[in-house]
Amino acid sequence: MSGIQSSLGPVTSVIGAQWGDEGKGKIVDILASEYDVIARACGGANAGHTIVVEGEKHVFHLMPSGCLHEGKQIVLGSGLVIHLPTLMKEIETLEGHGISILDRLHISNAAHIVFDYHKEVDGALEESRPQPIGTTKRGIGPAYMDKAARTGVRMERLGKDLSKEMQSRVSSIKKIYGVDVDVETELKNIAEAQEKIGHCIIDTVAYLSEARTTGKSILIEGAQAVLLDIDHGTYPFVTSSSTTLAGALQGLGLPPMCVTSCIGVAKAYCTRVGEGVFDTEAEGGAQERLRERGGEYGSTTGRPRRTGWLNIDQLNIANATNGFTHWNVTKLDVLDEEEVIPVMINGKLEELAGWKSNTAGITSFDKLPESAQAYIKRIEAETGVSVGFIGTGPGREEMITRT
Ligand code: IMP
C-alpha cells in the first residue's frame, strides 16, 4: 500500500452526497492511480462525468472515470443498465486516444441491457406524468422496470438469438406506450456489441471476490448521488437505482464488511438538475453567478443546473445512510466572489462569512483564507466527518489533501 491508500485502506468507495454532479470524477481520477480495480455498480448512461487531464476534457456516461488510467482493471457491475451503442462509443473514444480498454474491461453477465426503445418509453412516460421528473431520457427507469418485472435482457444473453423475443415486444410496447420499436437496429446493436465486447462479459462477483482475497485493492465509483436514491432520496424526483454505498455493494455483489473507507463528495454549494424540492436554491443574480462560475450545465443533457447553497442537514442525512469516513468538498473556488455564504443548518439558513479572494489552485489548507478555513471547519463540526479533500479547481492537481 502506498500514498493515500495507506490511510483509506484497500476497498474505498466514492459516493455523491447531494443530487449528483458533485465532481466525483476528479477524486476518483486521483485515487485510481493507487487502486488495482475500479468498479462501477449501478445506474447507466444517465451519469455523465467530465474529467480534465492535461487540459483536455473527457466525458463518459457508462465507463467509470478511472478508466483513463491504463493498466487498471475496470468492472461494470451487475446493478448497471447498459446502453450498448453508448458503451461502444466510449470504447472507441478511449481507443481513439490510444488508451486500450478491451483487455481490462469486465462486464457483469447479470447487468441489464438498455434498448433504444427504453429511451423512447422514458420520454413517453415523462410526457404522460402530471408533473414530469425531468429524467435524462436515457431509458434508465424503463430498463429497471423491465428488470423488476423480470422481463429484462441481461448481458449474458448477448450472444443468443434474440430476434423472436424482440419481435414479441414490439406490439406490447406499441400498445402500452405508443412507441415503435426498430427491431432491426436493436438486433444490429446487439450483434456489434457481441463482436466487440463479448469476451468481456463474465461473472464479476467471482472476479471481484478473487481480486479481494488475493490482496488487490478496489475503488468503488458511485454514480448519481444519495438524494437521488430510489429509497432514501427525494422521491419521486429520484433515479431508479440505489445510489448509496449499500446500493453500490449490492450492485457489485461485494460483502459490506470489506469496505475500508467511504468518501462522501459534496460541492461547497449545491446544484440540482431536473425537478423536485431544493430548499436552498439561490435566487436572482446568485443563481446565475454560481452557474457561470461553476460551469453548471448537465454533462449528459446540457441542461442548465439549478444552483443554490450548501445544505448541511442533507449532508447529515447522506452521512446517516452511508457512514462516510471523509468528505471531499469540491469546487470551493466557485464561492470566491461571495460576500456572505448562506448555509442550511438545523433547518435555518445561516449566513457565513465569504472570503472574497482567489482560492483557485491552492493545494494547502493553511494557505486558504481564514473564512474559507472556517467554512470547511464548520462542515466538519456540524457533520462529525473530517474533510479529507478540498477541490480548488477543475484540474487533477487542484486539490487540498488532508488525510
Ligand atoms: P433518470 O435517472 O434519467 O431517470 O433521471 C431521474 C432524475 O435523476 C432526474 O432529475 C435526473 O436529472 C437525475 N439524474 C440522473 N442521473 C444523474 C446524474 O448523474 N447527475 C445528476 N442528476 C442525475
Boltz pocket constraint, residues with backbone or C-beta under 6 A from the ligand:
constraints:
  - pocket:
      binder: B
      contacts: [[A, 19], [A, 20], [A, 21], [A, 46], [A, 47], [A, 48], [A, 133], [A, 134], [A, 135], [A, 136], [A, 137], [A, 138], [A, 139], [A, 140], [A, 141], [A, 223], [A, 224], [A, 228], [A, 237], [A, 238], [A, 239], [A, 240], [A, 273], [A, 274], [A, 275]]
      max_distance: 6.0
